[in-house]
Amino acid sequence: MTSAAVPASAPVPAAPVPAATSEPVTPADSPAPPSATPPVSLSPSRAGDFMQCPLLYRFRVIDKLPEKPSPAATRGTVVHAVLERLFDAPAAQRTAGGARSMVPGEWEKLLAKRPELAGLFEDDPSGERLAAWLADAEALVERWFTLEDPTRLEPADRELYVETVLDSGLRLRGFIDRVDVAPTGEVRLVDYKTGKAPRPEYADGPLFQMKFYALVMWRLRGRVPRRLQLVYLGSGDVLTYDPTEADLRGVERKLLALWDAIQRATATGDWRPRRTKLCGWCDHQAVCPEFGGTPPPYPLPVPGPGRALPVEVSGAGQGRMDLV
């Protein structure tokens, strides 16, 4: 096992403030389409979207534009399902071979729930690409056994949905892959990644996600998790970080600033695209100004001239929210 520790001083990404765009907006007196609703909560993924590109956040959360399924993301879903359900078996039966054999079945279960995923392999009449894809998933599952010993683990929770409302009114939510609780009561939060461990200068993003979860667990249970652990199956690395109350209070301040920026962009319709190296994987280039596209008309009402924005700009002023 390759193990590395994330520096305790690793900074949390700052929240960007969206600037004005020229995209069309809906007049204040025009009703929003039934499917368009303002964001009402924050998850690690959506927070990451806004920090990466505010316009991407709008497309996913407000416009709800469709996106093509990804082979890599779908493989990750299958691998996560195997690692979750492996613990249904008694400890002695949690073997690498048994876990590998679960992969095709979990793929079939996922396909039954999401038939559109069949399109990933519609140009594969011989089944060779599907077979190679399943083999890659099996290899990731098998690698996990070189990093952790499931016969010595009895998770307290798997795929745990957590949600809390901060004193400010901001609702945070998400799913934690695994929660381990020691006999002494110390808690470890574990997240599986099917990609490779990032270089140290890019480790802030995944660590921010784990600190987000730690903040939610602290607010829910009144105790700061002892350890955060990222298990990278693509490279065989395990990264750990031990958070403090000061860390998590800092994350809370960042999230409040981020939410203020999201609320302001929601109220005004100002969402600026941000070009990064990740743009090549974005499904929305056709409607992105960075690539010559025009966003669809903004589906939410915005204030007319002289009207005040219906948004608080300080973290203490936010109202109660629900899930997006």
N, C-alpha and C positions, 0 to 999 in steps of 0.2 A: 504494500500500500504506500502510495506517495501522499504525504501529508504536508500541508502548509498552513500557516496562520495568517489571517488577514490583519494588517496592522491596526492597532486600536485607534489610531488617529485618522483612519481612512475617512475622508469627508463624505457627507451625504450630498447628492446633487442638489444644486439650488433650483428653485422654481423659476422658469422663465415668465416674463410678462408679455403677453401677446400685444403686437402692435397693429396699427390699422391696416386693413386690406381693402381691395376694391371689389370684393365679391358682392353680389346682390343680396339684399336682406328683405325680409318680410315686413311690410308696414305694420305699425303698432296695432292698428285696429283689425288686422287680418288674422283669422284664427290659424293656429298651427295645424299641420296635418295630424290626423289621429295618432300616427306612429311616432311622431316627434315629441319628445318630452325633455325638459331640462334634466341635467344630471343631478342625482340626489344622494350619491354615496361615492366612495373612493376605494378602489382596490389597488394592489401593487401593480397589476398589469396596466390599468388605465392611468395611474400616476406616471408610470414609465412612458406610456404613449404621449402624454402631454409634455413631459420633459424632452422627449425625442423630437416631437413635432406637434404643436398645438392643432394644426389642421387635421392631422391624422386622428387625434382625439375626437375632434368634431365629427369626422366621417364615421368613426366607429360608434360613438356614444349617442350623438344627436341624429345624424342622418341615417345611421345604421345601414351603411352601404354594404352590399354583399362582398365577400372575399372568397377567392378560390381556396379549397382545402390544400394544405401543404403536406407532402409525403413525410417531411421531417417532423412536423408538429403532430401528425397523426401517429407516427411511430412512437413519439414520446407519450402520447395518450395510452397506447397499448402497453408500453413498458411500465408506465405508472400503475396501470390496472393490475398487471402481474405482480408487481412489488407490493401492492396493497393487499391483494387476495392471497398471496403466498402465506400470510400469517393466519389465515383461516385454518391451516393444517397444523397438527401437533408439531412441536419443535423438531423431533427426529425425522419428520417427513419433509422438512424444508431443504430440499437439495437442489443443486444447480440443474441437474437433469430434469427434475420435476418442474422447475420453474420454466425452463426452456420449452417444455412440452405444453405449457399453458399459453404460449404466445399465439398460435393459430386460433385457439378457441376464443381468446380475448379479442382478436381481430374480427372474428365472425360476430361476436356480440356487439362490437362497436358498429360494424357494418349494418347489422339489423336495426340499430337505433338511428343510424345516419346513412341511409341508402345512397346519398349523393357521393359518398366517399368511394363508391365503385368507379367513379369517373377518374380516379387516380391511376387506374390500370386498364382503362377501356381500350387503349392502343397496345395491349399486351396479350394477344390471342394465345400465345404459347404458355403464358404464365411465368415466364422466366424472370421478368422484372418483379413480379409479386413475390416469387420464391426468394430472390435476392434481398428484397426489402424485409421479408419475414426473418431471413437469416441474420440480417443486421440487427434486428430487434432482439433476436435470441442471443446474439453475441453481447449486446449491452446488458441484458439480464444476467448472463453468466459472469460478466466482469464484476457485477455488484458483489458476487460471492467472494471476490478477492479483496474487497474493501470492508465488508462487514460480515459478521457471522450471525445469520438469522436464528440459529439454534440457541443463541444466548440472548436473544432480544424478545421482549414481550411488550410491544408498543401499547401505550395507554390509549392512543387514538390514531386512526389512519384516515387520510382525506378528511380532516376535521374542518368543518365550516365554522368560522369564527366571525363575530360581528359585535361591534361596540359603538356607542355614541360618546364622543368626548364631551367634556364640559362645555365646549364651544358650540355643540350641536352637530359637529361633523361626524358623519357615520362612516366607519371604516369596516371593511369586510374582506374576506378571502378564504382560501382553502390551504391548510397546512398538510403537507404530505404525510408527516409522521410526528407524533409527540411521544417522547420517552420520559418516564418519570422514575427517578431513582427511589430506593427505599427511604432515603432521607427527605424525599419530597422535591429534590432539585429537578428542574425540567430542562429537557433538550429538545429543540425544534430542528427537524431534519427536512431538507428539501432535495429531491432527486433532479439532476440535470442530465439530459441525454446527450448534450454537446460536450465540448472540451472546456477545461478550466480557462478562464480569461487570463491574459497577462496582468500582472499586478496593477498596472495603470488603468485597467478596465474592470477592476473587481468591484468598484463602487456600486454598480447597478444591481447585481445579485445580492450584495450585502445590504443595500437599501431595502430590497424586498424582504429580507429576513428580519431586519430591524423593524419594519412595518409590522410583521407578524408578532414580533416580540412586544411591541407597544400594545397591540390589541390584547395579547395574552396577559400582559401586566395589568391593563385596565380591567380585564374580565376577572382575573383571579387574585390580583393584589400582590403578585410576586414576580420579580423580573426573572425571565428564563436564565438558567445558568449558562447555557451554551447554545449557539446557533451553528448548524452544520450543513454545508453544501457538499453533496456527493456528485461528482462529475463522472458519469459512466463513459463518456466519450474518450476521456484521457486517463481515467483511473486516479483522479485526484480527490482528496477530501480536504476542504477548507473549513476551518473553524474560527469562531469569534465569540468572545465572552462579553456580552453587553453590560452596561451599567445604567443606573437610573439617569445619570447625566446624558448618556448617549440617547436614551429613549426620549427624554424631554427635548433634546435637540431635534430628533426626528419629528416629534409632534409639532414643534414650531415650523419646521420646513413644510409639513403637510398642510398646516393652516395657511401659510403663505401661498402654497400651491393651489389650495382650494379657493382662496381669494382671487387668484389670477383666473382660474377656471370659471368662477361665478361672473367675473367682470366680462370675460370673453363671451360667455353664454348670453349675458344681458345685452351686450352691444353688437354681437355678431362679428366681432373682430377676431379672426383666427388667422395667424400668419404661418405659412409653411416654413419649414426649416430643412434645408438640403443637408443630408449627411450621407455617409457611406451605406447606410441602411436603405436608402431610397430605391436601390436596385431590387429590393425584395418587396416593395410596396405595390399593392394591387390598384392603387388609385392615381397612378401617374396621369391617366387620361383626363382627370378632372383637377389636376394640381397645377397652379400657376407656375411653379418652378419648371414644369415640363410643357408649358404652352397650353395647359388646359384651363377650363373655367369651372369652378365649383358649382354644384347645383344651388338654386335659390335657397337662402337660409330659411329653414322651416319654422323658426320660432319668432314670435313678435319681438320687436325692439322698440325702445322709447322714441317718440317723435321729438321734434324740436321743442326745447323748453321743458321736457319731462325728465324727472329724476330717474336714475337707474334703480331698479328694485333689487339692490344688492348691498350687503354690508361689506366694507373693505377692511374690517379688522376681524381677527380670528374670534373675538368674543361675541360677535353679533350674528352668527349663523344660526338658522332655525333647524328644527328637527328634520331629518332626511330618511329616506327609505332606499331600497336597492335600485340599482340601474340594471 
